[in-house]
């Protein structure tokens, strides 16, 4: 046992003192959170470039409405504290100079030349309640991904058309608006009773960040920590084998002791990273006032304890697998070939993330979360999503995963013992199974 801890201590200190570890601590959150950071930066970088567009109004009634609405918006909605934070939208009515040239062709050339961002064509019969006549209502542009302007045009035009149709039908628009007023559905928890005082505690409104984002972030963090450790462990074992260092090490310790020392060191490195990342996240959610209290409550001691338990189990399972693969190979190319099935095994839970969050108590979520290779990720999500998991399912998951982890480490140890001293062989899964069956 002392030899295992000696290897573990040596491997752990070597890892955390390396420049790669320090750089990884800083860079990895940027890689995994780059999209979120980019979104925040893009929100802060205000787009204030004017958008000029043309209007082909065949009704003769809607251009003035668009012009007045755009002017009102440009004077008020695009400014905050005296600073412009949004683009001005400048409409212009198209009047044909050449009857032989279609309006769509003339305006398309202006869009192509950069004079306009696009143009809207409004048919002559759009006010009609039936579908006959010229009902065209189209937005023409080279940048279809820019949706703010066409969405605004669509809203303004439809409000005017709807009001006109109500008038034609002899209906009071305000009365219709009151009758058809939309009622927003709140998502609440359950009303509870304090058994000691008898007080009825009203249900609280659920928060989407707490019920969706927290489980996803925890799952992605576990995925990140395992993916940082397991492949690195395989590369470390393979490198020592290729440089003949492993032969010197196994002369001082047994192959299984060497495997366990490296495996426990990888667990400690990942736990260290987890403490750094989760600790920073907890400080953030407790210090920033904008974070909803439901999010703070969702990151309580219970869910953090389960995160730690499942993280250790996942690291032992996949760390031992990747270590065995590294010991079985003599070339990096062979290791990469064997690594893909193991990698896919770990990625399968990611494919079921949506169904599990949507229905955490369903048959699919229950069955897959009790299959040991998938348990650490999927059971963590089920624990984090209300209403949680029954105690017997958690107990069963722990027993099954602990048993599977033990078998995996033992099987990996057997492959590691044979493979670490084998040279010049091209490994295959058939050969690995043969090693497992050997005495």
Secondary structure, 3 states (H helix, E strand, C coil): CHHHHHHHHHHHHHHHCCHHHHHHHHHHHHHHCHHHHHHHHHHHCCCCCCEEEEEEECCCCCHHHHHHHHHHHHHHCCEECCEECCCCEEEEECCCCCCCCCHHHHHHHHHHCCCCCEEEEECCCCCCCCCCCCCCEEEEECCCCCCHHHHHHHHHHHHHHHHHHHHHCCCCHHHHHHHCCCCCCCCECCCEECCCCCCEECCCECCHHHHHHHHHHHHHHHHHHHHHHHHHHHHHHHHHHHCCHHHHHCCCCCHHHHHHHHHHHHHHHHHHHHHHHHHHHHHHHHHCCCCCHHHHHHCCHHHHHHHHHHHHHHHHHHHHHHHHHHHHCCCHHHHHHHHHHHHHHHHHHHHCHHHHHHCCCCHHHHHHHCCHHHHHHHHHHHHHCCCCCCHHHHHHHHHHHHHHHHHHHHHHHHHHHHHCCCCCCCCCHHHHHHHHHCC
